Amino acid sequence: MSWEQIFPFVCGTIAAFFIGLSKTGIPGLSLPGILLMTFAFPGNERFSTGAILPVLIIGDIVGLSLYRKNIQWRILAVILPFMFVGIIFGSYILAKTPDKYFQPTLAIVVCFLILFDVCRQYFKWEKIGNNLLFAPTFGITTGLTTMYANAGGPPMYVYLTAQNLRKEQYMATWVWIFCIGNLIKLPISCSLGMINTRTLYFTAYNLLPGLLIGVLIGRRVFLLIPEKYFVPVTFFGTLLTAIGMMLQIFGLGK
């Protein structure tokens, strides 16, 4: 086999591994995998979104089985309606956006949200989570970015971090939110042609083994991370992804 044939397999396996880690261990670590998946479908980057969606849903189901007891229903009830609006908006943008703008648009949004959270922590905006515009802004942004490229992690990270949750509550709420969101996205992705025979084949043969390994390791990592380091570790994983995305915009990551 040539390197051109092996490269998509390598990208897919590593991507699925990161997704497994994010679903059972460190929220936000799916983003490096999502970025890697775009390299598995050169010229058709939006197909990477369709290929990885079934894996995300499987990872969500595993996460639900592990963290079902600590869900914060109040947060779920507030954020999901706005997230649904964002998913509808994101599907419209996805249908209209050329492939060449896919990665740059995603990277700019992610970097803006991370910059916002750095400012939130530096300037001690402790009450921002109580602002009436906070949930609509980050709920809609989460829905838009998760529909656009399965990249709703950064805005949801900002929202949940502001809620001052324990790590078990954080993880459970995170998994439930994205499980519901991903199930809503499934029929939309099919209707847009992002899930097809090619992507399903790639998912079954390239992604599922990496997901299994990531899920098993992620659970162990979650149990080992001290409470006070959980949010910083989550932030660090998200930040590394944003840097990688920005390198892609300027052509430095090629």
MIDOSE-1310 file (N, C-alpha, C; in nm, 2 decimals, decimal comma, always signed):
residues 254
mswe	+0,08/-0,12/+0,00/+0,00/+0,00/+0,00/+0,09/+0,13/+0,00; +0,04/+0,23/-0,07/+0,12/+0,35/-0,08/+0,08/+0,44/+0,05; +0,17/+0,54/+0,07/+0,14/+0,63/+0,18/+0,01/+0,71/+0,16; -0,03/+0,74/+0,04/-0,15/+0,81/+0,01/-0,27/+0,72/+0,06
qifp	-0,26/+0,59/+0,05/-0,36/+0,50/+0,10/-0,36/+0,48/+0,25; -0,24/+0,48/+0,31/-0,23/+0,46/+0,45/-0,26/+0,58/+0,53; -0,23/+0,70/+0,48/-0,24/+0,83/+0,55/-0,39/+0,85/+0,61; -0,49/+0,83/+0,53/-0,63/+0,85/+0,58/-0,66/+0,75/+0,69
fvcg	-0,61/+0,63/+0,68/-0,63/+0,53/+0,79/-0,56/+0,58/+0,92; -0,44/+0,63/+0,91/-0,37/+0,68/+1,03/-0,44/+0,80/+1,09; -0,48/+0,89/+1,01/-0,55/+1,01/+1,06/-0,68/+0,97/+1,13; -0,76/+0,87/+1,06/-0,88/+0,83/+1,12/-0,87/+0,76/+1,25
tiaa	-0,77/+0,67/+1,26/-0,75/+0,60/+1,39/-0,71/+0,69/+1,50; -0,62/+0,78/+1,48/-0,58/+0,88/+1,58/-0,70/+0,97/+1,62; -0,78/+1,01/+1,52/-0,89/+1,10/+1,54/-0,99/+1,02/+1,63; -1,02/+0,90/+1,60/-1,12/+0,82/+1,68/-1,06/+0,80/+1,83
ffig	-0,93/+0,78/+1,84/-0,87/+0,77/+1,97/-0,90/+0,90/+2,06; -0,88/+1,01/+2,00/-0,90/+1,14/+2,07/-1,05/+1,15/+2,11; -1,14/+1,11/+2,02/-1,28/+1,11/+2,05/-1,31/+1,02/+2,17; -1,26/+0,90/+2,17/-1,28/+0,81/+2,28/-1,23/+0,88/+2,41
lskt	-1,11/+0,94/+2,41/-1,06/+1,01/+2,53/-1,16/+1,12/+2,58; -1,21/+1,19/+2,48/-1,30/+1,30/+2,52/-1,43/+1,26/+2,57; -1,48/+1,14/+2,53/-1,61/+1,10/+2,58/-1,61/+1,03/+2,72; -1,49/+0,99/+2,76/-1,49/+0,92/+2,89/-1,38/+0,98/+2,98
gipg	-1,30/+1,07/+2,93/-1,19/+1,12/+3,01/-1,17/+1,27/+3,02; -1,14/+1,34/+2,91/-1,12/+1,48/+2,91/-1,20/+1,55/+2,80; -1,31/+1,62/+2,84/-1,39/+1,69/+2,74/-1,31/+1,79/+2,66; -1,33/+1,79/+2,53/-1,26/+1,89/+2,44/-1,15/+1,82/+2,36
lslp	-1,11/+1,70/+2,40/-1,00/+1,64/+2,33/-1,05/+1,58/+2,19; -1,18/+1,59/+2,17/-1,22/+1,54/+2,03/-1,18/+1,63/+1,92; -1,15/+1,76/+1,96/-1,12/+1,86/+1,86/-0,99/+1,83/+1,78; -0,88/+1,78/+1,84/-0,77/+1,74/+1,76/-0,81/+1,63/+1,66
gill	-0,89/+1,54/+1,70/-0,94/+1,43/+1,61/-1,02/+1,49/+1,50; -1,10/+1,58/+1,52/-1,19/+1,64/+1,42/-1,10/+1,71/+1,32; -0,99/+1,78/+1,36/-0,90/+1,85/+1,27/-0,83/+1,75/+1,19; -0,78/+1,64/+1,25/-0,71/+1,53/+1,18/-0,80/+1,47/+1,07
mtfa	-0,93/+1,46/+1,10/-1,02/+1,39/+1,00/-1,03/+1,47/+0,87; -1,01/+1,60/+0,88/-1,02/+1,68/+0,76/-0,91/+1,64/+0,66; -0,80/+1,59/+0,71/-0,69/+1,54/+0,62/-0,72/+1,41/+0,55; -0,82/+1,33/+0,61/-0,85/+1,21/+0,55/-0,94/+1,22/+0,43
fpgn	-1,00/+1,34/+0,41/-1,09/+1,37/+0,30/-1,04/+1,49/+0,23; -0,92/+1,50/+0,17/-0,87/+1,62/+0,11/-0,96/+1,66/-0,01; -1,00/+1,79/-0,01/-1,09/+1,84/-0,11/-1,24/+1,82/-0,08; -1,27/+1,73/+0,01/-1,41/+1,70/+0,05/-1,41/+1,70/+0,21
erfs	-1,36/+1,81/+0,27/-1,35/+1,81/+0,41/-1,48/+1,79/+0,49; -1,59/+1,84/+0,43/-1,72/+1,83/+0,50/-1,76/+1,68/+0,52; -1,71/+1,59/+0,43/-1,74/+1,45/+0,45/-1,68/+1,40/+0,58; -1,57/+1,46/+0,63/-1,51/+1,42/+0,75/-1,61/+1,43/+0,87
tgai	-1,69/+1,54/+0,86/-1,80/+1,56/+0,96/-1,89/+1,44/+0,96; -1,93/+1,40/+0,84/-2,03/+1,28/+0,83/-1,96/+1,15/+0,88; -1,84/+1,13/+0,85/-1,77/+1,01/+0,88/-1,75/+0,99/+1,03; -1,73/+1,10/+1,10/-1,70/+1,10/+1,24/-1,82/+1,10/+1,33
lpvl	-1,94/+1,15/+1,27/-2,06/+1,16/+1,36/-2,10/+1,03/+1,42; -2,11/+0,92/+1,35/-2,15/+0,79/+1,41/-2,06/+0,75/+1,53; -1,93/+0,78/+1,51/-1,83/+0,75/+1,62/-1,86/+0,84/+1,74; -1,89/+0,96/+1,72/-1,93/+1,05/+1,83/-2,05/+1,00/+1,90
iigd	-2,15/+0,95/+1,83/-2,27/+0,90/+1,90/-2,24/+0,78/+1,98; -2,16/+0,69/+1,92/-2,12/+0,56/+2,00/-2,04/+0,60/+2,12; -1,95/+0,70/+2,11/-1,88/+0,75/+2,23/-1,97/+0,81/+2,33; -2,07/+0,88/+2,28/-2,17/+0,95/+2,37/-2,24/+0,84/+2,45
ivgl	-2,28/+0,73/+2,38/-2,36/+0,62/+2,45/-2,27/+0,56/+2,56; -2,15/+0,54/+2,53/-2,05/+0,48/+2,63/-2,04/+0,58/+2,75; -2,03/+0,71/+2,72/-2,02/+0,81/+2,82/-2,14/+0,82/+2,91; -2,26/+0,80/+2,85/-2,38/+0,81/+2,92/-2,39/+0,69/+3,02
slyr	-2,34/+0,57/+2,98/-2,35/+0,46/+3,07/-2,25/+0,48/+3,19; -2,15/+0,56/+3,18/-2,06/+0,58/+3,29/-2,09/+0,70/+3,38; -2,15/+0,80/+3,32/-2,18/+0,93/+3,40/-2,32/+0,97/+3,41; -2,41/+0,87/+3,40/-2,56/+0,90/+3,40/-2,61/+0,96/+3,53
kniq	-2,54/+0,94/+3,64/-2,60/+0,98/+3,77/-2,57/+1,12/+3,81; -2,49/+1,20/+3,74/-2,45/+1,33/+3,78/-2,50/+1,44/+3,69; -2,59/+1,41/+3,60/-2,64/+1,51/+3,50/-2,71/+1,62/+3,58; -2,68/+1,74/+3,53/-2,74/+1,87/+3,58/-2,86/+1,90/+3,49
wril	-2,98/+1,86/+3,52/-3,10/+1,88/+3,44/-3,13/+2,03/+3,42; -3,10/+2,11/+3,51/-3,13/+2,25/+3,50/-3,05/+2,31/+3,39; -2,92/+2,28/+3,38/-2,84/+2,33/+3,28/-2,88/+2,28/+3,14; -2,92/+2,15/+3,14/-2,96/+2,09/+3,01/-3,09/+2,16/+2,96
avil	-3,18/+2,19/+3,05/-3,31/+2,25/+3,00/-3,28/+2,39/+2,95; -3,19/+2,46/+3,00/-3,16/+2,60/+2,96/-3,09/+2,60/+2,83; -2,99/+2,51/+2,81/-2,90/+2,52/+2,69/-2,95/+2,46/+2,57; -3,02/+2,35/+2,58/-3,06/+2,27/+2,46/-3,15/+2,34/+2,36
pfmf	-3,25/+2,42/+2,40/-3,33/+2,50/+2,30/-3,24/+2,59/+2,22; -3,15/+2,66/+2,28/-3,06/+2,75/+2,20/-2,96/+2,67/+2,11; -2,92/+2,55/+2,16/-2,83/+2,47/+2,08/-2,91/+2,42/+1,96; -3,03/+2,39/+1,97/-3,11/+2,34/+1,86/-3,12/+2,45/+1,75
vgii	-3,14/+2,58/+1,79/-3,14/+2,69/+1,70/-3,01/+2,70/+1,63; -2,90/+2,68/+1,70/-2,77/+2,69/+1,64/-2,74/+2,57/+1,54; -2,80/+2,45/+1,57/-2,78/+2,34/+1,47/-2,85/+2,37/+1,34; -2,97/+2,43/+1,35/-3,04/+2,46/+1,23/-2,97/+2,57/+1,15
fgsy	-2,92/+2,67/+1,22/-2,84/+2,78/+1,15/-2,71/+2,72/+1,09; -2,65/+2,63/+1,17/-2,52/+2,57/+1,12/-2,54/+2,48/+1,00; -2,66/+2,41/+0,99/-2,68/+2,33/+0,87/-2,70/+2,41/+0,75; -2,76/+2,53/+0,76/-2,78/+2,62/+0,65/-2,64/+2,68/+0,60
ilak	-2,55/+2,72/+0,70/-2,42/+2,76/+0,66/-2,34/+2,65/+0,60; -2,35/+2,53/+0,65/-2,27/+2,42/+0,60/-2,31/+2,39/+0,45; -2,44/+2,40/+0,42/-2,49/+2,38/+0,29/-2,44/+2,48/+0,19; -2,41/+2,61/+0,24/-2,37/+2,72/+0,15/-2,22/+2,75/+0,14
tpdk	-2,15/+2,69/+0,24/-2,00/+2,73/+0,25/-1,92/+2,64/+0,16; -1,83/+2,69/+0,07/-1,74/+2,61/-0,01/-1,64/+2,54/+0,08; -1,59/+2,42/+0,04/-1,50/+2,34/+0,12/-1,37/+2,42/+0,16; -1,33/+2,51/+0,07/-1,20/+2,57/+0,10/-1,21/+2,67/+0,22
yfqp	-1,33/+2,71/+0,26/-1,35/+2,79/+0,38/-1,38/+2,71/+0,50; -1,38/+2,58/+0,49/-1,43/+2,50/+0,60/-1,34/+2,51/+0,73; -1,21/+2,48/+0,71/-1,11/+2,48/+0,82/-1,09/+2,63/+0,87; -1,07/+2,73/+0,79/-1,04/+2,86/+0,84/-1,16/+2,92/+0,92
tlai	-1,28/+2,89/+0,87/-1,40/+2,94/+0,95/-1,40/+2,88/+1,09; -1,39/+2,75/+1,09/-1,39/+2,68/+1,22/-1,28/+2,72/+1,31; -1,16/+2,74/+1,26/-1,05/+2,78/+1,34/-1,07/+2,92/+1,40; -1,12/+3,01/+1,33/-1,14/+3,15/+1,38/-1,24/+3,15/+1,49
vvcf	-1,35/+3,07/+1,48/-1,45/+3,06/+1,58/-1,39/+3,00/+1,71; -1,32/+2,89/+1,69/-1,26/+2,83/+1,81/-1,16/+2,92/+1,88; -1,08/+2,99/+1,81/-0,98/+3,08/+1,87/-1,04/+3,20/+1,94; -1,15/+3,25/+1,88/-1,22/+3,36/+1,95/-1,28/+3,31/+2,08
lilf	-1,34/+3,20/+2,09/-1,40/+3,15/+2,21/-1,30/+3,12/+2,32; -1,18/+3,07/+2,28/-1,08/+3,04/+2,37/-1,02/+3,18/+2,43; -1,00/+3,27/+2,34/-0,96/+3,41/+2,38/-1,06/+3,47/+2,48; -1,19/+3,45/+2,46/-1,29/+3,50/+2,55/-1,28/+3,43/+2,68
dvcr	-1,25/+3,30/+2,69/-1,24/+3,24/+2,82/-1,12/+3,28/+2,89; -1,01/+3,30/+2,82/-0,89/+3,35/+2,89/-0,92/+3,49/+2,95; -0,99/+3,57/+2,88/-1,03/+3,70/+2,94/-1,12/+3,69/+3,06; -1,21/+3,59/+3,05/-1,31/+3,57/+3,15/-1,23/+3,53/+3,28
qyfk	-1,13/+3,44/+3,27/-1,06/+3,40/+3,39/-0,96/+3,51/+3,44; -0,90/+3,58/+3,35/-0,80/+3,68/+3,38/-0,87/+3,80/+3,45; -0,98/+3,84/+3,40/-1,05/+3,96/+3,46/-1,15/+3,92/+3,56; -1,16/+3,79/+3,60/-1,25/+3,75/+3,70/-1,39/+3,78/+3,68
weki	-1,44/+3,75/+3,56/-1,58/+3,77/+3,53/-1,67/+3,66/+3,59; -1,67/+3,66/+3,72/-1,74/+3,54/+3,79/-1,89/+3,54/+3,77; -1,95/+3,66/+3,74/-2,09/+3,66/+3,73/-2,14/+3,65/+3,59; -2,05/+3,63/+3,50/-2,09/+3,63/+3,36/-2,19/+3,51/+3,33
gnnl	-2,18/+3,41/+3,40/-2,27/+3,29/+3,38/-2,41/+3,32/+3,42; -2,44/+3,43/+3,49/-2,57/+3,47/+3,53/-2,63/+3,57/+3,43; -2,55/+3,62/+3,33/-2,60/+3,72/+3,24/-2,70/+3,65/+3,15; -2,81/+3,73/+3,12/-2,92/+3,67/+3,04/-2,88/+3,63/+2,90
lfap	-2,78/+3,69/+2,84/-2,73/+3,66/+2,71/-2,63/+3,55/+2,70; -2,58/+3,50/+2,82/-2,48/+3,41/+2,82/-2,52/+3,27/+2,76; -2,63/+3,22/+2,81/-2,68/+3,09/+2,76/-2,72/+3,09/+2,62; -2,80/+3,20/+2,57/-2,83/+3,20/+2,43/-2,71/+3,21/+2,34
tfgi	-2,61/+3,29/+2,38/-2,49/+3,31/+2,30/-2,41/+3,18/+2,28; -2,38/+3,12/+2,39/-2,30/+3,00/+2,39/-2,38/+2,87/+2,35; -2,51/+2,87/+2,37/-2,59/+2,76/+2,32/-2,60/+2,76/+2,17; -2,63/+2,88/+2,12/-2,64/+2,89/+1,97/-2,51/+2,86/+1,90
ttgl	-2,40/+2,92/+1,96/-2,27/+2,90/+1,91/-2,23/+2,75/+1,91; -2,26/+2,68/+2,02/-2,23/+2,54/+2,03/-2,31/+2,46/+1,92; -2,43/+2,49/+1,91/-2,51/+2,42/+1,80/-2,46/+2,45/+1,66; -2,42/+2,57/+1,64/-2,37/+2,61/+1,51/-2,24/+2,53/+1,48
ttmy	-2,14/+2,54/+1,57/-2,01/+2,48/+1,55/-2,02/+2,33/+1,55; -2,11/+2,27/+1,63/-2,11/+2,12/+1,63/-2,18/+2,07/+1,50; -2,27/+2,15/+1,44/-2,33/+2,11/+1,32/-2,23/+2,13/+1,20; -2,16/+2,24/+1,21/-2,07/+2,28/+1,10/-1,95/+2,18/+1,09
anag	-1,90/+2,14/+1,21/-1,78/+2,05/+1,20/-1,76/+1,97/+1,32; -1,87/+1,93/+1,39/-1,86/+1,85/+1,51/-1,76/+1,92/+1,61; -1,76/+2,05/+1,62/-1,66/+2,13/+1,70/-1,73/+2,22/+1,80; -1,83/+2,16/+1,87/-1,90/+2,25/+1,97/-1,83/+2,25/+2,10
gppm	-1,72/+2,18/+2,11/-1,65/+2,17/+2,24/-1,61/+2,30/+2,31; -1,54/+2,39/+2,23/-1,49/+2,52/+2,29/-1,60/+2,60/+2,35; -1,71/+2,63/+2,28/-1,82/+2,72/+2,34/-1,88/+2,65/+2,46; -1,90/+2,51/+2,45/-1,96/+2,44/+2,56/-1,87/+2,44/+2,68
yvyl	-1,74/+2,43/+2,65/-1,64/+2,44/+2,76/-1,65/+2,57/+2,84; -1,66/+2,68/+2,76/-1,68/+2,81/+2,83/-1,80/+2,82/+2,91; -1,91/+2,77/+2,86/-2,04/+2,77/+2,93/-2,04/+2,69/+3,06; -1,99/+2,56/+3,05/-1,99/+2,47/+3,16/-1,89/+2,52/+3,27
taqn	-1,78/+2,57/+3,22/-1,68/+2,61/+3,32/-1,73/+2,73/+3,41; -1,82/+2,81/+3,35/-1,87/+2,92/+3,42/-1,98/+2,87/+3,53; -2,02/+2,75/+3,52/-2,12/+2,70/+3,61/-2,06/+2,64/+3,74; -1,93/+2,63/+3,75/-1,86/+2,59/+3,87/-1,91/+2,45/+3,91
lrke	-1,90/+2,35/+3,82/-1,94/+2,22/+3,85/-1,83/+2,13/+3,90; -1,86/+2,03/+3,97/-1,76/+1,92/+4,00/-1,73/+1,84/+3,88; -1,62/+1,77/+3,87/-1,58/+1,71/+3,75/-1,68/+1,60/+3,71; -1,74/+1,53/+3,80/-1,84/+1,43/+3,76/-1,96/+1,50/+3,70
qyma	-2,01/+1,61/+3,76/-2,12/+1,68/+3,71/-2,09/+1,74/+3,57; -1,97/+1,80/+3,56/-1,92/+1,85/+3,43/-1,93/+1,75/+3,32; -1,87/+1,63/+3,35/-1,86/+1,53/+3,25/-1,99/+1,47/+3,21; -2,08/+1,45/+3,31/-2,21/+1,40/+3,28/-2,29/+1,49/+3,19
twvw	-2,29/+1,62/+3,23/-2,37/+1,72/+3,16/-2,32/+1,74/+3,02; -2,19/+1,74/+3,00/-2,12/+1,75/+2,87/-2,17/+1,64/+2,78; -2,16/+1,51/+2,83/-2,19/+1,40/+2,75/-2,34/+1,40/+2,71; -2,43/+1,43/+2,80/-2,57/+1,43/+2,77/-2,60/+1,54/+2,67
ifci	-2,54/+1,66/+2,68/-2,57/+1,77/+2,59/-2,53/+1,73/+2,44; -2,41/+1,67/+2,43/-2,36/+1,64/+2,29/-2,43/+1,51/+2,24; -2,47/+1,42/+2,33/-2,54/+1,30/+2,28/-2,67/+1,34/+2,21; -2,75/+1,43/+2,28/-2,88/+1,48/+2,22/-2,85/+1,56/+2,10
gnli	-2,75/+1,65/+2,10/-2,72/+1,73/+1,98/-2,68/+1,64/+1,86; -2,59/+1,54/+1,89/-2,55/+1,45/+1,78/-2,66/+1,37/+1,72; -2,76/+1,33/+1,80/-2,87/+1,26/+1,75/-2,96/+1,35/+1,66; -2,97/+1,47/+1,70/-3,05/+1,57/+1,62/-2,98/+1,59/+1,49
klpi	-2,84/+1,59/+1,49/-2,76/+1,62/+1,37/-2,77/+1,51/+1,27; -2,79/+1,38/+1,31/-2,78/+1,27/+1,23/-2,87/+1,27/+1,10; -3,00/+1,30/+1,12/-3,08/+1,30/+0,99/-3,05/+1,42/+0,91; -3,01/+1,53/+0,97/-2,97/+1,65/+0,89/-2,84/+1,62/+0,81
scsl	-2,74/+1,56/+0,87/-2,62/+1,52/+0,80/-2,65/+1,42/+0,68; -2,74/+1,33/+0,70/-2,78/+1,24/+0,59/-2,84/+1,32/+0,48; -2,93/+1,41/+0,51/-3,00/+1,49/+0,41/-2,90/+1,58/+0,33; -2,79/+1,62/+0,39/-2,69/+1,70/+0,32/-2,59/+1,62/+0,25
gmin	-2,60/+1,49/+0,25/-2,51/+1,40/+0,18/-2,38/+1,38/+0,25; -2,36/+1,42/+0,38/-2,24/+1,41/+0,45/-2,22/+1,27/+0,50; -2,32/+1,19/+0,52/-2,31/+1,05/+0,55/-2,36/+0,97/+0,43; -2,27/+0,89/+0,38/-2,30/+0,81/+0,26/-2,22/+0,68/+0,27
trtl	-2,23/+0,60/+0,17/-2,16/+0,47/+0,17/-2,01/+0,49/+0,19; -1,95/+0,59/+0,13/-1,80/+0,61/+0,15/-1,77/+0,64/+0,30; -1,84/+0,73/+0,36/-1,81/+0,77/+0,50/-1,84/+0,66/+0,59; -1,95/+0,58/+0,57/-1,99/+0,47/+0,66/-1,88/+0,36/+0,65
yfta	-1,83/+0,33/+0,53/-1,72/+0,23/+0,52/-1,60/+0,28/+0,60; -1,56/+0,41/+0,58/-1,45/+0,46/+0,65/-1,47/+0,45/+0,80; -1,59/+0,48/+0,85/-1,62/+0,48/+0,99/-1,60/+0,34/+1,05; -1,66/+0,24/+0,98/-1,65/+0,10/+1,03/-1,51/+0,04/+1,03
ynll	-1,43/+0,07/+0,93/-1,31/+0,00/+0,92/-1,19/+0,08/+0,98; -1,20/+0,21/+0,98/-1,09/+0,30/+1,03/-1,11/+0,36/+1,16; -1,23/+0,39/+1,20/-1,25/+0,47/+1,32/-1,28/+0,39/+1,45; -1,36/+0,28/+1,44/-1,41/+0,21/+1,55/-1,30/+0,15/+1,64
pgll	-1,19/+0,09/+1,58/-1,08/+0,04/+1,67/-1,02/+0,15/+1,75; -0,99/+0,27/+1,69/-0,93/+0,38/+1,77/-1,02/+0,43/+1,88; -1,15/+0,43/+1,85/-1,25/+0,47/+1,95/-1,25/+0,39/+2,07; -1,24/+0,26/+2,05/-1,24/+0,16/+2,16/-1,12/+0,18/+2,25
igvl	-1,01/+0,20/+2,19/-0,88/+0,22/+2,27/-0,90/+0,35/+2,35; -0,94/+0,46/+2,28/-0,96/+0,59/+2,35/-1,06/+0,59/+2,47; -1,17/+0,51/+2,45/-1,27/+0,50/+2,56/-1,21/+0,43/+2,68; -1,14/+0,33/+2,66/-1,08/+0,25/+2,77/-0,97/+0,33/+2,85
igrr	-0,89/+0,40/+2,77/-0,78/+0,48/+2,83/-0,84/+0,61/+2,90; -0,94/+0,67/+2,83/-1,01/+0,79/+2,88/-1,07/+0,77/+3,02; -1,13/+0,66/+3,04/-1,19/+0,64/+3,17/-1,09/+0,63/+3,28; -0,98/+0,57/+3,25/-0,87/+0,56/+3,35/-0,81/+0,70/+3,38
vfll	-0,79/+0,78/+3,27/-0,74/+0,91/+3,29/-0,83/+1,00/+3,37; -0,96/+0,99/+3,35/-1,06/+1,07/+3,42/-1,05/+1,04/+3,57; -1,04/+0,91/+3,61/-1,03/+0,88/+3,75/-0,90/+0,92/+3,82; -0,80/+0,94/+3,74/-0,67/+0,98/+3,79/-0,65/+1,13/+3,80
ipek	-0,73/+1,21/+3,73/-0,71/+1,36/+3,73/-0,77/+1,42/+3,86; -0,69/+1,49/+3,94/-0,75/+1,55/+4,06/-0,85/+1,66/+4,02; -0,95/+1,68/+4,11/-1,06/+1,77/+4,08/-1,01/+1,91/+4,04; -0,91/+1,96/+4,11/-0,86/+2,10/+4,08/-0,79/+2,11/+3,95
yfvp	-0,75/+2,00/+3,89/-0,68/+2,01/+3,76/-0,77/+1,98/+3,64; -0,89/+1,94/+3,67/-0,98/+1,89/+3,56/-1,00/+2,00/+3,46; -1,05/+2,11/+3,50/-1,08/+2,22/+3,40/-0,96/+2,27/+3,33; -0,84/+2,29/+3,41/-0,72/+2,34/+3,33/-0,67/+2,24/+3,23
vtff	-0,68/+2,11/+3,26/-0,64/+2,01/+3,16/-0,74/+2,01/+3,04; -0,87/+2,03/+3,06/-0,96/+2,04/+2,95/-0,93/+2,16/+2,87; -0,90/+2,28/+2,93/-0,87/+2,40/+2,86/-0,74/+2,38/+2,78; -0,64/+2,31/+2,83/-0,51/+2,29/+2,76/-0,53/+2,21/+2,63
gtll	-0,62/+2,11/+2,64/-0,64/+2,03/+2,52/-0,71/+2,11/+2,41; -0,81/+2,20/+2,45/-0,88/+2,28/+2,36/-0,78/+2,39/+2,30; -0,69/+2,44/+2,38/-0,60/+2,54/+2,33/-0,51/+2,49/+2,23; -0,45/+2,37/+2,25/-0,36/+2,31/+2,15/-0,43/+2,29/+2,02
taig	-0,56/+2,25/+2,02/-0,63/+2,23/+1,90/-0,65/+2,36/+1,82; -0,68/+2,47/+1,90/-0,70/+2,60/+1,83/-0,57/+2,65/+1,77; -0,45/+2,62/+1,83/-0,32/+2,66/+1,78/-0,30/+2,58/+1,64; -0,33/+2,46/+1,65/-0,32/+2,38/+1,53/-0,40/+2,43/+1,41
mmlq	-0,52/+2,47/+1,45/-0,62/+2,52/+1,35/-0,56/+2,65/+1,29; -0,51/+2,74/+1,37/-0,45/+2,86/+1,32/-0,33/+2,84/+1,23; -0,25/+2,74/+1,26/-0,14/+2,71/+1,18/-0,19/+2,67/+1,04; -0,30/+2,60/+1,03/-0,36/+2,56/+0,91/-0,40/+2,68/+0,82
ifgl	-0,46/+2,78/+0,89/-0,51/+2,90/+0,82/-0,39/+2,97/+0,75; -0,27/+2,98/+0,82/-0,16/+3,05/+0,76/-0,07/+2,95/+0,68; -0,11/+2,83/+0,67/-0,04/+2,73/+0,58/+0,09/+2,68/+0,65; +0,10/+2,69/+0,78/+0,22/+2,65/+0,85/+0,22/+2,51/+0,89
gk	+0,09/+2,45/+0,89/+0,08/+2,31/+0,94/+0,09/+2,21/+0,83; +0,12/+2,25/+0,70/+0,12/+2,16/+0,59/+0,26/+2,11/+0,57
